[in-house]
């Protein structure tokens, strides 16, 4: 199982209904298969995620965040890792809001 402890990621792509952007930075922490993260930047004042990492390095997570309008948003996400030629991780994500309009989207995060 890969370990993402103390790694930082930044979105490089997101669908229009998402709130993260290249200005958002995620700091991942991992103990065993439990992953947590704090994140902020761009439209995100403050966010947290909690997830489980499987043997292939995929992450099943839940997130909550306060956006730049002061609204609390929540959702679910599945991240699938790809190791890039430079050895850094790229995550291909599918997510869905569990608050707001309930729409789904996709994003790509890359290790910085």
Kinemage of the C-alpha trace (Angstrom):
@kinemage 1
@onewidth
@group {chain A} dominant
@subgroup {mainchain}
@vectorlist {calphas} color= white
{ca unk a 1} P 0.000 0.000 0.000
{ca unk a 2} L 1.425 3.397 -0.942
{ca unk a 3} L 1.918 5.946 1.810
{ca unk a 4} L 0.935 9.547 1.098
{ca unk a 5} L 2.057 10.888 4.478
{ca unk a 6} L 3.319 14.485 4.450
{ca unk a 7} L 2.769 14.927 0.708
{ca unk a 8} L 1.221 18.025 -0.837
{ca unk a 9} L -1.140 18.076 -3.818
{ca unk a 10} L -2.678 20.778 -5.976
{ca unk a 11} L -5.583 20.487 -8.449
{ca unk a 12} L -4.580 20.905 -12.095
{ca unk a 13} L -8.060 20.205 -13.481
{ca unk a 14} L -11.609 20.348 -12.125
{ca unk a 15} L -15.114 20.402 -13.540
{ca unk a 16} L -17.007 23.712 -13.403
{ca unk a 17} L -19.199 22.642 -10.456
{ca unk a 18} L -16.148 22.082 -8.223
{ca unk a 19} L -14.693 24.609 -5.808
{ca unk a 20} L -10.995 23.687 -5.737
{ca unk a 21} L -8.475 25.252 -8.121
{ca unk a 22} L -4.719 25.438 -8.698
{ca unk a 23} L -4.638 27.852 -5.744
{ca unk a 24} L -5.880 25.107 -3.385
{ca unk a 25} L -3.180 23.089 -1.581
{ca unk a 26} L -3.882 19.760 0.142
{ca unk a 27} L -1.557 18.441 2.875
{ca unk a 28} L -2.025 14.670 3.186
{ca unk a 29} L -1.225 12.742 6.371
{ca unk a 30} L -1.463 8.952 6.622
{ca unk a 31} L -1.223 6.374 9.413
{ca unk a 32} L -1.733 2.798 8.236
{ca unk a 33} L -4.587 2.938 5.757
{ca unk a 34} L -6.214 6.037 7.321
{ca unk a 35} L -5.648 9.267 5.394
{ca unk a 36} L -6.472 12.779 6.553
{ca unk a 37} L -5.880 16.148 4.944
{ca unk a 38} L -6.268 19.830 5.570
{ca unk a 39} L -6.605 22.152 2.599
{ca unk a 40} L -7.214 25.779 1.717
{ca unk a 41} L -6.655 28.339 -1.016
{ca unk a 42} L -8.602 29.884 -3.854
{ca unk a 43} L -12.311 29.564 -3.125
{ca unk a 44} L -11.678 27.351 -0.077
{ca unk a 45} L -11.287 29.051 3.299
{ca unk a 46} L -10.670 25.761 5.102
{ca unk a 47} L -11.292 22.087 4.393
{ca unk a 48} L -10.694 18.600 5.782
{ca unk a 49} L -10.914 15.151 4.309
{ca unk a 50} L -10.921 11.686 5.840
{ca unk a 51} L -10.305 8.596 3.777
{ca unk a 52} L -9.204 4.995 3.571
{ca unk a 53} L -6.348 3.885 1.308
{ca unk a 54} L -6.643 0.428 -0.266
{ca unk a 55} L -3.839 -1.944 -1.308
{ca unk a 56} L -3.678 -0.342 -4.788
{ca unk a 57} L -3.353 3.169 -3.332
{ca unk a 58} L -6.907 4.226 -4.223
{ca unk a 59} L -8.594 6.478 -1.667
{ca unk a 60} L -12.262 6.418 -0.656
{ca unk a 61} L -12.860 9.715 1.146
{ca unk a 62} L -15.351 12.138 2.592
{ca unk a 63} L -14.718 15.877 2.708
{ca unk a 64} L -16.119 19.053 4.183
{ca unk a 65} L -15.072 22.616 3.487
{ca unk a 66} L -16.081 26.229 4.015
{ca unk a 67} L -15.989 28.168 0.748
{ca unk a 68} L -15.350 31.861 0.057
{ca unk a 69} L -19.077 32.602 0.521
{ca unk a 70} L -18.951 31.163 4.062
{ca unk a 71} L -21.008 28.106 3.065
{ca unk a 72} L -20.245 24.650 4.490
{ca unk a 73} L -20.066 22.081 1.677
{ca unk a 74} L -19.701 18.285 1.957
{ca unk a 75} L -19.055 15.427 -0.429
{ca unk a 76} L -17.580 12.048 -1.302
{ca unk a 77} L -14.623 11.289 -3.541
{ca unk a 78} L -12.746 8.342 -5.042
{ca unk a 79} L -9.103 8.999 -5.986
{ca unk a 80} L -7.117 6.670 -8.242
{ca unk a 81} L -3.335 7.202 -8.240
{ca unk a 82} L -0.999 7.327 -11.218
{ca unk a 83} L 2.781 7.477 -10.799
{ca unk a 84} L 4.121 10.080 -13.234
{ca unk a 85} L 7.492 9.677 -15.016
{ca unk a 86} L 9.085 12.066 -12.487
{ca unk a 87} L 8.007 9.729 -9.642
{ca unk a 88} L 5.357 12.079 -8.271
{ca unk a 89} L 1.722 11.064 -7.801
{ca unk a 90} L -1.225 12.216 -9.898
{ca unk a 91} L -4.758 11.464 -8.632
{ca unk a 92} L -7.705 11.008 -10.992
{ca unk a 93} L -10.786 11.791 -8.931
{ca unk a 94} L -14.526 11.331 -9.244
{ca unk a 95} L -16.577 13.141 -6.641
{ca unk a 96} L -20.112 14.106 -5.699
{ca unk a 97} L -21.546 16.801 -3.480
{ca unk a 98} L -23.642 15.542 -0.558
{ca unk a 99} L -24.729 19.142 0.071
{ca unk a 100} L -25.804 21.912 -2.274
{ca unk a 101} L -27.063 20.684 -5.628
{ca unk a 102} L -25.762 17.098 -5.233
{ca unk a 103} L -24.024 17.128 -8.625
{ca unk a 104} L -20.978 15.030 -9.490
{ca unk a 105} L -17.697 15.948 -11.142
{ca unk a 106} L -14.105 14.962 -11.732
{ca unk a 107} L -10.731 16.465 -10.974
{ca unk a 108} L -7.010 15.780 -11.295
{ca unk a 109} L -4.550 16.512 -8.473
{ca unk a 110} L -0.771 16.442 -8.798
{ca unk a 111} L 1.898 16.219 -6.145
{ca unk a 112} L 3.869 19.462 -5.699
